[in-house]
Amino acid sequence: YARIYGTTATYEIGRHPIHWGIGALINDGSNLNTRFSSIRDGVTAKVKLGKFSIEPFIARSFSSDSLSTESNQSEIGGTLMFSSIESEMKLGVYYSSITTGPNESQRQADTTNTGTSSSLGEGKVKVTDFYFEKDYKKLGLKIEVPILSGTIGNVFQNGQSTNIDSQGFIAQINYSHNDQWLLKTTL
């Protein structure tokens, strides 16, 4: 991917890693215990305005079935982060709308050769992910609350959409005894 530094923003264009909050939903794979990594095929603009960071993005990806417009997925959204060095606090929100196009050729076939269901059909999912981080001397607290809602096609049966409405909560508490010792727990 390309990273272009401009006077108003930094642009990342192409297939680039992304990360948000603790990494419950969107994780760039850079931490030691990370088991997956998130990438975006698109354009992200990173704008810094004082204590605020704004990152609008647009992305498009294709399924493994084909490169046609019927099996593609598009995502549009952005992040807003307030970061104060004086109070050692961060507060932010991630929002995106993911749309998956209908795949008529896959809808006609009930199963693949292995007997599993075919690829996802038409769907629209909205992701809202809240993040809070606060440090106080040697203690640190990070909280992430992801919320997903919408419909996904062909999950349990071909040609049938399934509603999704999910909320989660993850918290991480850090205690830095000194520069060499860090006690970390995730709930």
N, C-alpha and C positions, 0 to 999 in steps of 0.2 A: 504494500500500500504506500501511498505518498502522503507525507505530512508537509503542508505548505503554511509557512508563517506569514501572515498578513498584518497590516496595521490595525485592523479592527478585530480579527479573529485568527485562530489557528484552525486549519481545515485538514481533516483526515479523509482521504478519498481511496476507495478500494476495499479490500477485505482486511479489516483492522480489528484488533481485540477491544473489548469493551468491559467495563466494570462499574457496578453501582453498589454503594453501601457496604454491607458486610459481604455480599456476594451470594445471597440466598437464591436469587433468580438469575442475575446477570453477573458472571464471574470471569475475569480474564485469565484465570489459571496460574497466576503468579505466586500464590501462597503455597506453602509446603504441603498442606493436606487437601488441596484442591483436586477434585477428581474429574473435572470437566472444564472446558473453557468456552466462553461466548465470543462469537465473532459477528461482525456486521459487514455485509456487502453493500456499501453505499457511501454516503457523504455525511460527515459530522462536522459541525462548526462549533468551536469552543470559544466563547466570548467571556471575558472577565471585566466586570464593571464594579470596581471597588470591592466590597465584601461579597458580591454576588457573582456566581458563575452560571452562565446559561449555555446549554448545549442542544440546539435543535438538530434533528437528524432525519434522514430519509434513507430507506434501505429496500432492497429487492433481492429475493433469493429464489432458487428453483429447486423442485423436488428431484429425486433420483430417477423418476419415471421418464421425464422428457424435459426439453428446454422450451416447450410451448407456453403460450400465455395462459393456457387452461390449468397448468399445474404450478403456477408461480405463487409466490407469497410476497406481499408488500407490507412495509412497516413505516409508520411516520409517527414522530413524537419528539420529546425533548426532556431535558432535566433542568431543574432550578435548584441551586445550592447556595445557602447563606453560610459563610464561614467567618468567624470572629476569632482572631488570634488572641485578643485581649481577654475574652471570657473563655477561651479554649472550648468553643462550641461550634458544631455544624448542624444545620437543619436543612433538609431538602426533600424534593419530590421528583419522582421519575414517572412519566406518563407516555404510553405508546398505544397505538391502535394497529393491530395486526390483521390483515385481510388475506385470506387464502381463496384463490379462484376455483371455480368448479372444474372437475376433471371428469368429463363425460365418458371418455374411453375406459376409465377405471370403474365408473359406476355401473357399466354394463356387465362387467365380470364380477361375480360374487366373491371368488377367492383366487389367490395366486396358486402356483404349482405346489407350494408348501402347505397349503390349507389355511394360511393366515389371511386376514382381511386385507383389502387393498389400501392404497394411500388415502390420506385425508381428503375430504371433499371441501365444498365451499364453507367458509367460516369467517367469523369476525370476533376477535377477542380484544378487550381493552385491559391494559396492565397499568395499575397505579401502585407505586411503591414508595412509601414514606421512610425517611431515614433521619435518625437523631444520634449525635455523638457529643459527649461531654467529658472533659478531663478535669480532675481536681487533684492537684499534687501528684501522688503516686497511683491514684485510682483512675480508671477510665471505663466509661460505659458507652456501648454502641447498641442501638435498637433499630431494627428494620421490620416494617409491616407491609408485606406485599398483598395486593388485592387483585384478583383476576375475575372477569365477568365476560359473558358472550356466548357464542355458539361455535361448535366444531362439528364438521360433517364427517360421516363414515367412521365413527369411532367404534361403535358396537355392531352396526349393521349398515351395509351400503345403501346410500341414498337417504339416510336418516340423520338428521342433525341432533346433537346432544348439547344441552345447556350446561354451561360451566359457571359456577359462582363460588369462589374460594377466597378465604382470607388466611393469612399466616402471621406468625410472630417469631422473631429470632432476636436473641439478646446475647451480647458478649461483654464480659467483665474482665478487665485487665488490672493486675497489680504489679508495678515495677519496683521491686525491692532495691535494685541498683542497675547499673548498665549491663551487667551480665545475666541477671536473674529476672525473668518475666513469668508471672503466673497468669494463665489465661483460661477462662472457662466460657463455653458457649451453651446457651439454653435453647 
